[in-house]
Amino acid sequence: MARRTGRRPGNPGTREAILAAAREAFAERGFDAASIRTIATAAGVDPALVHHYFGTKEELFRATVSIPVDPAELLPGVLAGGRDEVGARLVRTFLAVWDSPVGTAAVALLRSAVSNEWTARLLREFLVTQVLRRVLDHLDLDPAELPLRGALVGTQMAGLAMMRYVIRLEPVASADPDTLVAAVGPTIQRYVTGDLGPTTRRSVTGDPRG
Amino acid sequence: MARRTGRRPGNPGTREAILAAAREAFAERGFDAASIRTIATAAGVDPALVHHYFGTKEELFRATVSIPVDPAELLPGVLAGGRDEVGARLVRTFLAVWDSPVGTAAVALLRSAVSNEWTARLLREFLVTQVLRRVLDHLDLDPAELPLRGALVGTQMAGLAMMRYVIRLEPVASADPDTLVAAVGPTIQRYVTGDLGPTTRRSVTGDPRG
């Protein structure tokens, strides 16, 4: 934080310029390849100012997708019961976040991702690098299967959010968390640690019943 | 089709007026309570003209949500293997429709439902009355459990569509149908015929681990 640009730190234009450059970098290059330095250059500011406003790269990324929850803080709770409970705990944690006041921002993000390719890319990148990868990395799974397992978890979680909070399909929209944890937890558990069928382990020549 | 109003049958304004009245009726009153007669009255036309343009009430409903596929025609294929194969067949049929040229309209409907409460109501009503109810009615299940089972199927199918066709999360976006049928079929099978946990059968006092 030694150097400062000539801009005033409180300038809302500077903050917005950094956010815009970060959105573009994360959406176009992905979280891993984007750097604070290139984002700062694109925004015309010193990298130290980016850190000053937004903290770490992870925090800057969460700011670009307007997610006020840090997945890293939720992770210990999800993993506390070990591999065999990760499905139920992931659903319970997910519902606790979306049912809380923070859920409004999450619903807005989901709506935006569906109508806007830019936000869709950011959400996809966020899901993969900040949520799914972190959970799956702790579970000693076959690395070759991680992308499919993570994406399948994403399908069920996104659909649960869609139906409960956006489309509001009953009885899922009003169901208590226990009901949904019991119903959906085993799905997530199987996607994370279970058998996903022969096609995930070897190529097949097509299902003649199809 | 004996009587005709004074309007020209080819008048695009008439067709649009009927569609607008139908959308409002289906979204506000639901598919079961809405009638061709009240829709015709609201549109200022004779009921026969509604039938002339759109056919049955089911066909009119599909026109309001721009779905060019008749779920009733797909039903025999889904049910052909009996109860034990309904999960895999539902996923395979779903993917065949969405992967086809018709899928473009389905993606547009999904996008619209997320950003528009009106379309969300229509999609919800369509899912329940035209898709889920028809499948579940043929499977000899406990009627008390049907709404939850149907809605859970809806969560997984909506999330699969979101991630494969809208957010385009890999490897689900590019996976061949066999892989997804093997991975997601058992989820749907359990939601339709399997055990959904104690909370679906009796009230519970909360999970102390939550």
Interface residues (C-beta under 8 A of the other chain):
Chain A: G81 R92 A96 L110 R111 A113 V114 S115 A120 L123 R124 L127 V128 P147 L148 A151 L152 G154 T155 Q156 M157 A158 G159 L160 M162 M163 R164 V166 I167 R168 L169 E170 P171 V172 A175 D176 P177 D178 T179 V181 A182 A183 V184 G185 P186 T187 R190 Y191 L196 G197 P198 T199 T200 V204 G206 D207 R209 G210
Chain B: G81 E85 R92 L110 R111 A113 V114 S115 A120 L123 R124 L127 V128 P147 L148 A151 L152 G154 T155 Q156 M157 A158 G159 L160 M162 M163 R164 V166 I167 R168 L169 E170 P171 V172 A175 D176 P177 D178 T179 V181 A182 A183 V184 G185 P186 T187 R190 Y191 L196 G197 P198 T199 T200 V204 G206 D207 R209 G210
